[in-house]
Amino acid sequence: MKDNHTIVFNPAIHHRHSIRLKNYDYSLPGAYFVTISAYQKIDLFGEIYGQRMSLNQYGNILYSVWTNITFHYPNVHLDSFVIMPNHIHGLIWITDRAGYEPAPTKRYPLSEIVKQFKGLCARQINILRDTPGSPVWQRNYYEHIVRNENELNAIRKYIEANVLNWPLDDEKSNA
């Protein structure tokens, strides 16, 4: 007997389409813009006061895990990022080499990097909340392959202005 909370996948009514670029290798060197949203877009990571984002203990976990991505993936470099009350925006660079090492390293796809980030954050947040296994993140994430320098600079400006634009942000919860 199934409980009332079990959802059975039905392809006739559940239309899950991949938002990834078909046949693209997301482990290729380049810049990727990602947005990862909190489960049900709840304001979990802090609050905005005036023109400043104030991280709470959960937001500090995101900051720590995000800034340590490069220790887990030596061929990854981080660019601009911002943690908002219910999501994070960031630019991730995947390169061919790890730092100054002469030999090429294994390339991990963007999905692996995001999965690791989400998992580490969720475990630590759920320990603090005493809610093991509870969702912290939306099921997927948004990504955009940065195609040129103009686009890169526009995304950097968008990230930098995100706190100022919070009142108009589509990611803002209405709770």
VMD Tcl script that builds the backbone (N, CA, C; Angstrom):
set m [mol new atoms 525]
animate dup $m
set s [atomselect $m all]
$s set {name element resname resid chain x y z} {
  {N N MET 1 A 0.844 -1.183 0.000}
  {CA C MET 1 A 0.000 0.000 0.000}
  {C C MET 1 A 0.883 1.238 0.000}
  {N N LYS 2 A 0.604 2.191 -0.899}
  {CA C LYS 2 A 1.428 3.394 -0.935}
  {C C LYS 2 A 0.773 4.500 -0.125}
  {N N ASP 3 A 1.643 5.373 0.438}
  {CA C ASP 3 A 1.092 6.477 1.223}
  {C C ASP 3 A 0.658 7.608 0.286}
  {N N ASN 4 A -0.005 8.605 0.844}
  {CA C ASN 4 A -0.544 9.706 0.047}
  {C C ASN 4 A 0.524 10.623 -0.525}
  {N N HIS 5 A 1.773 10.492 -0.039}
  {CA C HIS 5 A 2.833 11.382 -0.474}
  {C C HIS 5 A 3.678 10.791 -1.592}
  {N N THR 6 A 3.418 9.564 -1.974}
  {CA C THR 6 A 4.185 8.928 -3.032}
  {C C THR 6 A 3.670 9.403 -4.384}
  {N N ILE 7 A 4.597 9.876 -5.212}
  {CA C ILE 7 A 4.241 10.302 -6.557}
  {C C ILE 7 A 4.842 9.305 -7.530}
  {N N VAL 8 A 3.994 8.738 -8.343}
  {CA C VAL 8 A 4.433 7.763 -9.333}
  {C C VAL 8 A 4.638 8.498 -10.654}
  {N N PHE 9 A 5.800 8.294 -11.270}
  {CA C PHE 9 A 6.094 8.950 -12.539}
  {C C PHE 9 A 5.184 8.411 -13.622}
  {N N ASN 10 A 4.500 9.323 -14.295}
  {CA C ASN 10 A 3.618 8.984 -15.396}
  {C C ASN 10 A 4.031 9.852 -16.584}
  {N N PRO 11 A 4.663 9.261 -17.621}
  {CA C PRO 11 A 5.152 10.064 -18.742}
  {C C PRO 11 A 4.059 10.822 -19.484}
  {N N ALA 12 A 2.814 10.395 -19.335}
  {CA C ALA 12 A 1.725 11.093 -20.011}
  {C C ALA 12 A 1.450 12.453 -19.375}
  {N N ILE 13 A 1.731 12.587 -18.077}
  {CA C ILE 13 A 1.459 13.867 -17.407}
  {C C ILE 13 A 2.716 14.543 -16.868}
  {N N HIS 14 A 3.785 13.805 -16.651}
  {CA C HIS 14 A 5.037 14.377 -16.160}
  {C C HIS 14 A 5.991 14.524 -17.350}
  {N N HIS 15 A 6.162 15.731 -17.792}
  {CA C HIS 15 A 6.981 15.986 -18.976}
  {C C HIS 15 A 8.315 16.579 -18.552}
  {N N ARG 16 A 9.254 15.732 -18.210}
  {CA C ARG 16 A 10.583 16.203 -17.830}
  {C C ARG 16 A 11.459 16.269 -19.070}
  {N N HIS 17 A 11.848 17.464 -19.412}
  {CA C HIS 17 A 12.738 17.665 -20.540}
  {C C HIS 17 A 14.066 18.171 -20.000}
  {N N SER 18 A 15.127 17.668 -20.545}
  {CA C SER 18 A 16.433 18.133 -20.131}
  {C C SER 18 A 16.621 19.575 -20.570}
  {N N ILE 19 A 17.198 20.378 -19.669}
  {CA C ILE 19 A 17.497 21.757 -20.021}
  {C C ILE 19 A 18.939 21.889 -20.507}
  {N N ARG 20 A 19.636 20.782 -20.599}
  {CA C ARG 20 A 21.028 20.779 -21.059}
  {C C ARG 20 A 21.073 20.790 -22.581}
  {N N LEU 21 A 22.144 21.346 -23.111}
  {CA C LEU 21 A 22.358 21.380 -24.548}
  {C C LEU 21 A 22.630 19.963 -25.029}
  {N N LYS 22 A 21.810 19.495 -25.950}
  {CA C LYS 22 A 21.902 18.116 -26.417}
  {C C LYS 22 A 23.257 17.860 -27.080}
  {N N ASN 23 A 23.849 16.737 -26.733}
  {CA C ASN 23 A 25.131 16.279 -27.287}
  {C C ASN 23 A 26.320 17.176 -26.950}
  {N N TYR 24 A 26.191 18.049 -25.954}
  {CA C TYR 24 A 27.314 18.895 -25.556}
  {C C TYR 24 A 28.050 18.234 -24.401}
  {N N ASP 25 A 29.368 18.258 -24.446}
  {CA C ASP 25 A 30.202 17.676 -23.394}
  {C C ASP 25 A 30.484 18.752 -22.349}
  {N N TYR 26 A 29.787 18.675 -21.218}
  {CA C TYR 26 A 29.907 19.667 -20.154}
  {C C TYR 26 A 31.176 19.506 -19.314}
  {N N SER 27 A 32.104 18.684 -19.766}
  {CA C SER 27 A 33.418 18.632 -19.125}
  {C C SER 27 A 34.447 19.402 -19.954}
  {N N LEU 28 A 34.006 19.963 -21.089}
  {CA C LEU 28 A 34.914 20.718 -21.949}
  {C C LEU 28 A 35.355 22.008 -21.265}
  {N N PRO 29 A 36.582 22.430 -21.530}
  {CA C PRO 29 A 37.050 23.697 -20.961}
  {C C PRO 29 A 36.164 24.857 -21.396}
  {N N GLY 30 A 35.919 25.752 -20.457}
  {CA C GLY 30 A 35.115 26.930 -20.735}
  {C C GLY 30 A 34.480 27.451 -19.469}
  {N N ALA 31 A 33.738 28.539 -19.623}
  {CA C ALA 31 A 33.042 29.162 -18.497}
  {C C ALA 31 A 31.577 28.768 -18.537}
  {N N TYR 32 A 31.042 28.469 -17.368}
  {CA C TYR 32 A 29.650 28.070 -17.227}
  {C C TYR 32 A 29.000 28.921 -16.135}
  {N N PHE 33 A 27.855 29.483 -16.453}
  {CA C PHE 33 A 27.090 30.267 -15.483}
  {C C PHE 33 A 26.022 29.346 -14.908}
  {N N VAL 34 A 25.992 29.208 -13.596}
  {CA C VAL 34 A 25.015 28.325 -12.965}
  {C C VAL 34 A 24.178 29.089 -11.942}
  {N N THR 35 A 22.946 28.652 -11.811}
  {CA C THR 35 A 22.043 29.117 -10.765}
  {C C THR 35 A 21.456 27.882 -10.108}
  {N N ILE 36 A 21.584 27.821 -8.792}
  {CA C ILE 36 A 21.086 26.683 -8.026}
  {C C ILE 36 A 20.119 27.248 -6.988}
  {N N SER 37 A 18.879 26.769 -7.006}
  {CA C SER 37 A 17.830 27.328 -6.150}
  {C C SER 37 A 17.496 26.417 -4.982}
  {N N ALA 38 A 17.148 27.050 -3.873}
  {CA C ALA 38 A 16.708 26.322 -2.686}
  {C C ALA 38 A 15.380 25.635 -2.962}
  {N N TYR 39 A 15.161 24.547 -2.255}
  {CA C TYR 39 A 13.920 23.783 -2.378}
  {C C TYR 39 A 12.728 24.707 -2.137}
  {N N GLN 40 A 11.796 24.701 -3.044}
  {CA C GLN 40 A 10.588 25.517 -3.022}
  {C C GLN 40 A 10.905 27.012 -2.926}
  {N N LYS 41 A 12.132 27.369 -3.294}
  {CA C LYS 41 A 12.603 28.764 -3.307}
  {C C LYS 41 A 12.412 29.471 -1.965}
  {N N ILE 42 A 12.526 28.699 -0.881}
  {CA C ILE 42 A 12.406 29.324 0.439}
  {C C ILE 42 A 13.677 30.104 0.744}
  {N N ASP 43 A 13.537 31.179 1.483}
  {CA C ASP 43 A 14.682 31.993 1.876}
  {C C ASP 43 A 15.406 31.284 3.018}
  {N N LEU 44 A 16.422 30.527 2.667}
  {CA C LEU 44 A 17.112 29.658 3.615}
  {C C LEU 44 A 18.509 30.147 3.976}
  {N N PHE 45 A 19.130 30.955 3.128}
  {CA C PHE 45 A 20.557 31.228 3.261}
  {C C PHE 45 A 20.889 32.583 3.870}
  {N N GLY 46 A 19.899 33.366 4.210}
  {CA C GLY 46 A 20.138 34.673 4.824}
  {C C GLY 46 A 19.097 35.675 4.354}
  {N N GLU 47 A 19.387 36.948 4.628}
  {CA C GLU 47 A 18.455 38.015 4.285}
  {C C GLU 47 A 19.204 39.182 3.671}
  {N N ILE 48 A 18.469 39.968 2.915}
  {CA C ILE 48 A 19.032 41.183 2.351}
  {C C ILE 48 A 18.567 42.349 3.213}
  {N N TYR 49 A 19.550 43.114 3.666}
  {CA C TYR 49 A 19.293 44.320 4.439}
  {C C TYR 49 A 19.811 45.497 3.622}
  {N N GLY 50 A 18.889 46.309 3.124}
  {CA C GLY 50 A 19.295 47.429 2.286}
  {C C GLY 50 A 19.919 46.919 1.005}
  {N N GLN 51 A 21.217 47.162 0.847}
  {CA C GLN 51 A 21.930 46.752 -0.357}
  {C C GLN 51 A 22.977 45.690 -0.054}
  {N N ARG 52 A 22.746 44.924 1.014}
  {CA C ARG 52 A 23.749 43.952 1.441}
  {C C ARG 52 A 23.100 42.620 1.793}
  {N N MET 53 A 23.701 41.543 1.312}
  {CA C MET 53 A 23.245 40.197 1.657}
  {C C MET 53 A 23.936 39.784 2.948}
  {N N SER 54 A 23.149 39.397 3.924}
  {CA C SER 54 A 23.677 38.925 5.201}
  {C C SER 54 A 23.453 37.416 5.282}
  {N N LEU 55 A 24.551 36.653 5.214}
  {CA C LEU 55 A 24.448 35.195 5.256}
  {C C LEU 55 A 24.157 34.728 6.671}
  {N N ASN 56 A 23.296 33.736 6.787}
  {CA C ASN 56 A 23.094 33.069 8.073}
  {C C ASN 56 A 24.003 31.838 8.114}
  {N N GLN 57 A 23.806 30.962 9.102}
  {CA C GLN 57 A 24.677 29.792 9.219}
  {C C GLN 57 A 24.589 28.872 8.000}
  {N N TYR 58 A 23.437 28.800 7.360}
  {CA C TYR 58 A 23.306 27.968 6.165}
  {C C TYR 58 A 23.988 28.628 4.965}
  {N N GLY 59 A 23.832 29.940 4.856}
  {CA C GLY 59 A 24.522 30.675 3.802}
  {C C GLY 59 A 26.037 30.583 3.946}
  {N N ASN 60 A 26.517 30.567 5.189}
  {CA C ASN 60 A 27.954 30.414 5.421}
  {C C ASN 60 A 28.452 29.036 4.978}
  {N N ILE 61 A 27.597 28.036 5.111}
  {CA C ILE 61 A 27.951 26.703 4.609}
  {C C ILE 61 A 28.111 26.766 3.093}
  {N N LEU 62 A 27.157 27.398 2.403}
  {CA C LEU 62 A 27.267 27.538 0.955}
  {C C LEU 62 A 28.564 28.234 0.576}
  {N N TYR 63 A 28.869 29.316 1.268}
  {CA C TYR 63 A 30.087 30.071 0.965}
  {C C TYR 63 A 31.320 29.187 1.119}
  {N N SER 64 A 31.381 28.462 2.205}
  {CA C SER 64 A 32.540 27.602 2.471}
  {C C SER 64 A 32.669 26.491 1.426}
  {N N VAL 65 A 31.576 25.818 1.131}
  {CA C VAL 65 A 31.616 24.718 0.164}
  {C C VAL 65 A 31.935 25.253 -1.233}
  {N N TRP 66 A 31.303 26.366 -1.617}
  {CA C TRP 66 A 31.548 26.934 -2.942}
  {C C TRP 66 A 33.020 27.313 -3.110}
  {N N THR 67 A 33.559 28.032 -2.139}
  {CA C THR 67 A 34.941 28.507 -2.276}
  {C C THR 67 A 35.953 27.381 -2.178}
  {N N ASN 68 A 35.529 26.209 -1.725}
  {CA C ASN 68 A 36.432 25.061 -1.645}
  {C C ASN 68 A 36.287 24.085 -2.809}
  {N N ILE 69 A 35.436 24.411 -3.778}
  {CA C ILE 69 A 35.263 23.540 -4.948}
  {C C ILE 69 A 36.602 23.240 -5.608}
  {N N THR 70 A 37.457 24.233 -5.686}
  {CA C THR 70 A 38.738 24.055 -6.383}
  {C C THR 70 A 39.656 23.057 -5.692}
  {N N PHE 71 A 39.449 22.798 -4.414}
  {CA C PHE 71 A 40.245 21.786 -3.720}
  {C C PHE 71 A 39.821 20.373 -4.119}
  {N N HIS 72 A 38.560 20.216 -4.484}
  {CA C HIS 72 A 38.040 18.912 -4.907}
  {C C HIS 72 A 38.228 18.673 -6.407}
  {N N TYR 73 A 38.253 19.766 -7.156}
  {CA C TYR 73 A 38.378 19.686 -8.613}
  {C C TYR 73 A 39.504 20.629 -9.050}
  {N N PRO 74 A 40.730 20.113 -9.132}
  {CA C PRO 74 A 41.865 20.991 -9.428}
  {C C PRO 74 A 41.824 21.649 -10.801}
  {N N ASN 75 A 41.006 21.144 -11.713}
  {CA C ASN 75 A 40.910 21.777 -13.026}
  {C C ASN 75 A 39.735 22.752 -13.110}
  {N N VAL 76 A 39.231 23.158 -11.952}
  {CA C VAL 76 A 38.124 24.109 -11.896}
  {C C VAL 76 A 38.614 25.387 -11.228}
  {N N HIS 77 A 38.191 26.508 -11.806}
  {CA C HIS 77 A 38.469 27.821 -11.228}
  {C C HIS 77 A 37.142 28.539 -11.066}
  {N N LEU 78 A 37.034 29.295 -9.992}
  {CA C LEU 78 A 35.808 30.030 -9.725}
  {C C LEU 78 A 35.972 31.485 -10.115}
  {N N ASP 79 A 34.895 32.061 -10.574}
  {CA C ASP 79 A 34.848 33.462 -10.972}
  {C C ASP 79 A 33.824 34.125 -10.048}
  {N N SER 80 A 33.137 35.124 -10.515}
  {CA C SER 80 A 32.139 35.837 -9.725}
  {C C SER 80 A 31.053 34.885 -9.233}
  {N N PHE 81 A 30.562 35.160 -8.029}
  {CA C PHE 81 A 29.414 34.421 -7.506}
  {C C PHE 81 A 28.718 35.271 -6.463}
  {N N VAL 82 A 27.453 34.947 -6.215}
  {CA C VAL 82 A 26.702 35.621 -5.167}
  {C C VAL 82 A 25.731 34.612 -4.557}
  {N N ILE 83 A 25.658 34.647 -3.242}
  {CA C ILE 83 A 24.673 33.840 -2.519}
  {C C ILE 83 A 23.524 34.772 -2.165}
  {N N MET 84 A 22.335 34.377 -2.564}
  {CA C MET 84 A 21.125 35.149 -2.318}
  {C C MET 84 A 20.293 34.407 -1.261}
  {N N PRO 85 A 19.205 35.003 -0.787}
  {CA C PRO 85 A 18.413 34.319 0.249}
  {C C PRO 85 A 17.965 32.908 -0.129}
  {N N ASN 86 A 17.671 32.665 -1.422}
  {CA C ASN 86 A 17.159 31.348 -1.800}
  {C C ASN 86 A 17.831 30.738 -3.032}
  {N N HIS 87 A 18.976 31.274 -3.436}
  {CA C HIS 87 A 19.695 30.689 -4.565}
  {C C HIS 87 A 21.129 31.197 -4.591}
  {N N ILE 88 A 21.919 30.574 -5.432}
  {CA C ILE 88 A 23.289 31.013 -5.656}
  {C C ILE 88 A 23.508 31.110 -7.161}
  {N N HIS 89 A 24.181 32.177 -7.576}
  {CA C HIS 89 A 24.631 32.345 -8.950}
  {C C HIS 89 A 26.145 32.257 -8.938}
  {N N GLY 90 A 26.724 31.590 -9.912}
  {CA C GLY 90 A 28.176 31.555 -9.982}
  {C C GLY 90 A 28.697 31.211 -11.356}
  {N N LEU 91 A 29.900 31.680 -11.614}
  {CA C LEU 91 A 30.623 31.334 -12.837}
  {C C LEU 91 A 31.685 30.309 -12.487}
  {N N ILE 92 A 31.649 29.196 -13.179}
  {CA C ILE 92 A 32.607 28.112 -12.987}
  {C C ILE 92 A 33.393 27.939 -14.278}
  {N N TRP 93 A 34.708 27.944 -14.172}
  {CA C TRP 93 A 35.585 27.686 -15.308}
  {C C TRP 93 A 36.122 26.275 -15.205}
  {N N ILE 94 A 35.960 25.504 -16.252}
  {CA C ILE 94 A 36.587 24.187 -16.341}
  {C C ILE 94 A 37.761 24.341 -17.294}
  {N N THR 95 A 38.934 23.894 -16.845}
  {CA C THR 95 A 40.144 24.037 -17.648}
  {C C THR 95 A 40.702 22.669 -18.011}
  {N N ASP 96 A 41.705 22.667 -18.869}
  {CA C ASP 96 A 42.368 21.420 -19.250}
  {C C ASP 96 A 43.353 20.943 -18.196}
  {N N ARG 97 A 43.875 21.849 -17.416}
  {CA C ARG 97 A 44.947 21.501 -16.478}
  {C C ARG 97 A 44.594 21.921 -15.068}
  {N N ALA 98 A 45.238 21.255 -14.121}
  {CA C ALA 98 A 45.072 21.573 -12.706}
  {C C ALA 98 A 46.220 22.477 -12.274}
  {N N GLY 99 A 45.932 23.732 -12.107}
  {CA C GLY 99 A 46.949 24.653 -11.615}
  {C C GLY 99 A 48.183 24.646 -12.495}
  {N N TYR 100 A 49.342 24.383 -11.899}
  {CA C TYR 100 A 50.607 24.411 -12.626}
  {C C TYR 100 A 51.158 23.020 -12.879}
  {N N GLU 101 A 50.358 22.002 -12.640}
  {CA C GLU 101 A 50.841 20.646 -12.856}
  {C C GLU 101 A 51.038 20.391 -14.347}
  {N N PRO 102 A 52.110 19.691 -14.724}
  {CA C PRO 102 A 52.389 19.492 -16.146}
  {C C PRO 102 A 51.471 18.492 -16.835}
  {N N ALA 103 A 50.909 17.561 -16.109}
  {CA C ALA 103 A 50.087 16.518 -16.737}
  {C C ALA 103 A 48.617 16.917 -16.713}
  {N N PRO 104 A 47.877 16.577 -17.778}
  {CA C PRO 104 A 46.429 16.847 -17.770}
  {C C PRO 104 A 45.753 16.048 -16.653}
  {N N THR 105 A 44.703 16.608 -16.118}
  {CA C THR 105 A 43.967 15.929 -15.059}
  {C C THR 105 A 42.647 15.422 -15.617}
  {N N LYS 106 A 41.995 14.596 -14.837}
  {CA C LYS 106 A 40.668 14.121 -15.232}
  {C C LYS 106 A 39.714 15.304 -15.246}
  {N N ARG 107 A 38.910 15.386 -16.279}
  {CA C ARG 107 A 37.911 16.438 -16.374}
  {C C ARG 107 A 36.585 15.902 -15.857}
  {N N TYR 108 A 36.012 16.637 -14.943}
  {CA C TYR 108 A 34.703 16.277 -14.419}
  {C C TYR 108 A 33.659 17.148 -15.109}
  {N N PRO 109 A 32.503 16.595 -15.423}
  {CA C PRO 109 A 31.457 17.412 -16.040}
  {C C PRO 109 A 30.860 18.385 -15.018}
  {N N LEU 110 A 30.273 19.442 -15.525}
  {CA C LEU 110 A 29.637 20.439 -14.678}
  {C C LEU 110 A 28.612 19.794 -13.749}
  {N N SER 111 A 27.876 18.823 -14.245}
  {CA C SER 111 A 26.851 18.166 -13.420}
  {C C SER 111 A 27.448 17.516 -12.175}
  {N N GLU 112 A 28.638 16.937 -12.283}
  {CA C GLU 112 A 29.310 16.318 -11.138}
  {C C GLU 112 A 29.717 17.374 -10.118}
  {N N ILE 113 A 30.202 18.503 -10.594}
  {CA C ILE 113 A 30.621 19.589 -9.701}
  {C C ILE 113 A 29.418 20.136 -8.939}
  {N N VAL 114 A 28.321 20.375 -9.652}
  {CA C VAL 114 A 27.109 20.891 -9.011}
  {C C VAL 114 A 26.524 19.857 -8.052}
  {N N LYS 115 A 26.504 18.595 -8.459}
  {CA C LYS 115 A 25.983 17.528 -7.595}
  {C C LYS 115 A 26.771 17.458 -6.290}
  {N N GLN 116 A 28.088 17.532 -6.380}
  {CA C GLN 116 A 28.940 17.496 -5.189}
  {C C GLN 116 A 28.659 18.699 -4.292}
  {N N PHE 117 A 28.570 19.872 -4.890}
  {CA C PHE 117 A 28.274 21.087 -4.136}
  {C C PHE 117 A 26.942 20.964 -3.399}
  {N N LYS 118 A 25.904 20.572 -4.131}
  {CA C LYS 118 A 24.583 20.463 -3.530}
  {C C LYS 118 A 24.562 19.419 -2.407}
  {N N GLY 119 A 25.209 18.290 -2.642}
  {CA C GLY 119 A 25.220 17.225 -1.644}
  {C C GLY 119 A 25.944 17.619 -0.363}
  {N N LEU 120 A 27.122 18.215 -0.504}
  {CA C LEU 120 A 27.877 18.638 0.681}
  {C C LEU 120 A 27.112 19.682 1.481}
  {N N CYS 121 A 26.533 20.656 0.783}
  {CA C CYS 121 A 25.748 21.689 1.467}
  {C C CYS 121 A 24.538 21.091 2.171}
  {N N ALA 122 A 23.812 20.237 1.466}
  {CA C ALA 122 A 22.589 19.657 2.030}
  {C C ALA 122 A 22.890 18.844 3.285}
  {N N ARG 123 A 23.937 18.039 3.235}
  {CA C ARG 123 A 24.277 17.239 4.423}
  {C C ARG 123 A 24.594 18.126 5.621}
  {N N GLN 124 A 25.406 19.143 5.412}
  {CA C GLN 124 A 25.788 20.021 6.525}
  {C C GLN 124 A 24.605 20.832 7.050}
  {N N ILE 125 A 23.779 21.340 6.143}
  {CA C ILE 125 A 22.600 22.108 6.554}
  {C C ILE 125 A 21.626 21.219 7.311}
  {N N ASN 126 A 21.414 20.006 6.821}
  {CA C ASN 126 A 20.469 19.106 7.487}
  {C C ASN 126 A 20.971 18.633 8.838}
  {N N ILE 127 A 22.271 18.566 9.030}
  {CA C ILE 127 A 22.812 18.258 10.362}
  {C C ILE 127 A 22.440 19.385 11.319}
  {N N LEU 128 A 22.636 20.626 10.889}
  {CA C LEU 128 A 22.296 21.770 11.747}
  {C C LEU 128 A 20.798 21.851 12.029}
  {N N ARG 129 A 19.981 21.529 11.026}
  {CA C ARG 129 A 18.522 21.597 11.191}
  {C C ARG 129 A 17.950 20.351 11.851}
  {N N ASP 130 A 18.796 19.337 12.014}
  {CA C ASP 130 A 18.349 18.036 12.532}
  {C C ASP 130 A 17.217 17.481 11.662}
  {N N THR 131 A 17.439 17.545 10.345}
  {CA C THR 131 A 16.460 17.073 9.367}
  {C C THR 131 A 17.155 16.202 8.325}
  {N N PRO 132 A 17.730 15.072 8.727}
  {CA C PRO 132 A 18.485 14.267 7.762}
  {C C PRO 132 A 17.629 13.853 6.569}
  {N N GLY 133 A 18.205 14.018 5.386}
  {CA C GLY 133 A 17.524 13.605 4.160}
  {C C GLY 133 A 16.504 14.580 3.610}
  {N N SER 134 A 16.246 15.661 4.327}
  {CA C SER 134 A 15.269 16.639 3.835}
  {C C SER 134 A 15.836 17.400 2.645}
  {N N PRO 135 A 14.979 17.762 1.695}
  {CA C PRO 135 A 15.489 18.501 0.539}
  {C C PRO 135 A 15.935 19.903 0.925}
  {N N VAL 136 A 17.051 20.305 0.387}
  {CA C VAL 136 A 17.572 21.660 0.549}
  {C C VAL 136 A 17.491 22.393 -0.788}
  {N N TRP 137 A 17.619 21.643 -1.878}
  {CA C TRP 137 A 17.719 22.211 -3.220}
  {C C TRP 137 A 16.569 21.790 -4.123}
  {N N GLN 138 A 16.282 22.628 -5.117}
  {CA C GLN 138 A 15.404 22.230 -6.201}
  {C C GLN 138 A 16.066 21.060 -6.916}
  {N N ARG 139 A 15.300 20.266 -7.614}
  {CA C ARG 139 A 15.802 19.056 -8.255}
  {C C ARG 139 A 16.912 19.334 -9.252}
  {N N ASN 140 A 16.854 20.393 -9.985}
  {CA C ASN 140 A 17.811 20.625 -11.056}
  {C C ASN 140 A 18.581 21.900 -10.799}
  {N N TYR 141 A 19.208 22.440 -11.808}
  {CA C TYR 141 A 19.886 23.725 -11.726}
  {C C TYR 141 A 19.891 24.325 -13.122}
  {N N TYR 142 A 20.052 25.629 -13.172}
  {CA C TYR 142 A 20.136 26.311 -14.455}
  {C C TYR 142 A 21.606 26.457 -14.820}
  {N N GLU 143 A 21.921 26.262 -16.075}
  {CA C GLU 143 A 23.288 26.499 -16.543}
  {C C GLU 143 A 23.235 27.195 -17.886}
  {N N HIS 144 A 24.297 27.946 -18.155}
  {CA C HIS 144 A 24.451 28.614 -19.432}
  {C C HIS 144 A 25.922 28.550 -19.813}
  {N N ILE 145 A 26.202 28.094 -21.006}
  {CA C ILE 145 A 27.574 28.048 -21.507}
  {C C ILE 145 A 27.937 29.457 -21.962}
  {N N VAL 146 A 28.975 30.014 -21.374}
  {CA C VAL 146 A 29.401 31.368 -21.731}
  {C C VAL 146 A 30.151 31.289 -23.057}
  {N N ARG 147 A 29.691 32.064 -24.021}
  {CA C ARG 147 A 30.204 31.926 -25.384}
  {C C ARG 147 A 31.280 32.940 -25.777}
  {N N ASN 148 A 31.334 34.091 -25.095}
  {CA C ASN 148 A 32.337 35.086 -25.475}
  {C C ASN 148 A 32.586 36.057 -24.321}
  {N N GLU 149 A 33.551 36.934 -24.517}
  {CA C GLU 149 A 33.969 37.885 -23.481}
  {C C GLU 149 A 32.863 38.876 -23.117}
  {N N ASN 150 A 32.105 39.333 -24.104}
  {CA C ASN 150 A 31.001 40.267 -23.823}
  {C C ASN 150 A 29.951 39.620 -22.928}
  {N N GLU 151 A 29.611 38.383 -23.245}
  {CA C GLU 151 A 28.643 37.639 -22.431}
  {C C GLU 151 A 29.180 37.425 -21.019}
  {N N LEU 152 A 30.457 37.069 -20.920}
  {CA C LEU 152 A 31.095 36.860 -19.620}
  {C C LEU 152 A 31.004 38.128 -18.777}
  {N N ASN 153 A 31.328 39.268 -19.355}
  {CA C ASN 153 A 31.279 40.526 -18.611}
  {C C ASN 153 A 29.861 40.898 -18.217}
  {N N ALA 154 A 28.887 40.623 -19.086}
  {CA C ALA 154 A 27.483 40.898 -18.764}
  {C C ALA 154 A 27.013 40.021 -17.597}
  {N N ILE 155 A 27.428 38.769 -17.584}
  {CA C ILE 155 A 27.049 37.861 -16.489}
  {C C ILE 155 A 27.707 38.306 -15.187}
  {N N ARG 156 A 28.963 38.718 -15.247}
  {CA C ARG 156 A 29.634 39.238 -14.043}
  {C C ARG 156 A 28.882 40.440 -13.479}
  {N N LYS 157 A 28.459 41.344 -14.345}
  {CA C LYS 157 A 27.698 42.520 -13.892}
  {C C LYS 157 A 26.364 42.103 -13.286}
  {N N TYR 158 A 25.712 41.131 -13.909}
  {CA C TYR 158 A 24.443 40.621 -13.389}
  {C C TYR 158 A 24.634 40.053 -11.981}
  {N N ILE 159 A 25.683 39.263 -11.793}
  {CA C ILE 159 A 25.964 38.677 -10.492}
  {C C ILE 159 A 26.233 39.771 -9.459}
  {N N GLU 160 A 27.056 40.733 -9.827}
  {CA C GLU 160 A 27.408 41.815 -8.900}
  {C C GLU 160 A 26.194 42.657 -8.511}
  {N N ALA 161 A 25.241 42.829 -9.426}
  {CA C ALA 161 A 24.063 43.661 -9.163}
  {C C ALA 161 A 22.910 42.879 -8.572}
  {N N ASN 162 A 23.062 41.597 -8.347}
  {CA C ASN 162 A 21.941 40.744 -7.944}
  {C C ASN 162 A 21.303 41.184 -6.641}
  {N N VAL 163 A 22.094 41.554 -5.664}
  {CA C VAL 163 A 21.539 41.986 -4.380}
  {C C VAL 163 A 20.713 43.263 -4.570}
  {N N LEU 164 A 21.229 44.195 -5.366}
  {CA C LEU 164 A 20.506 45.451 -5.617}
  {C C LEU 164 A 19.194 45.205 -6.353}
  {N N ASN 165 A 19.159 44.185 -7.181}
  {CA C ASN 165 A 17.971 43.883 -7.978}
  {C C ASN 165 A 17.011 42.907 -7.300}
  {N N TRP 166 A 17.295 42.515 -6.067}
  {CA C TRP 166 A 16.476 41.536 -5.352}
  {C C TRP 166 A 14.983 41.873 -5.345}
  {N N PRO 167 A 14.586 43.134 -5.150}
  {CA C PRO 167 A 13.136 43.409 -5.135}
  {C C PRO 167 A 12.425 43.010 -6.433}
  {N N LEU 168 A 13.154 42.938 -7.543}
  {CA C LEU 168 A 12.559 42.585 -8.834}
  {C C LEU 168 A 12.860 41.163 -9.260}
  {N N ASP 169 A 13.557 40.388 -8.421}
  {CA C ASP 169 A 14.073 39.076 -8.792}
  {C C ASP 169 A 12.967 38.027 -8.893}
  {N N ASP 170 A 12.935 37.297 -10.009}
  {CA C ASP 170 A 11.966 36.221 -10.198}
  {C C ASP 170 A 12.225 35.054 -9.249}
  {N N GLU 171 A 13.451 34.942 -8.724}
  {CA C GLU 171 A 13.794 33.842 -7.819}
  {C C GLU 171 A 13.313 34.115 -6.390}
  {N N LYS 172 A 12.838 35.319 -6.120}
  {CA C LYS 172 A 12.425 35.682 -4.766}
  {C C LYS 172 A 11.159 34.932 -4.392}
  {N N SER 173 A 11.151 34.409 -3.171}
  {CA C SER 173 A 9.948 33.718 -2.698}
  {C C SER 173 A 8.890 34.756 -2.347}
  {N N ASN 174 A 7.674 34.347 -2.366}
  {CA C ASN 174 A 6.576 35.247 -1.993}
  {C C ASN 174 A 6.080 34.973 -0.590}
  {N N ALA 175 A 6.858 34.180 0.158}
  {CA C ALA 175 A 6.445 33.831 1.516}
  {C C ALA 175 A 6.735 34.955 2.476}
}
mol reanalyze $m
mol bondsrecalc $m
mol representation Tube
mol addrep $m
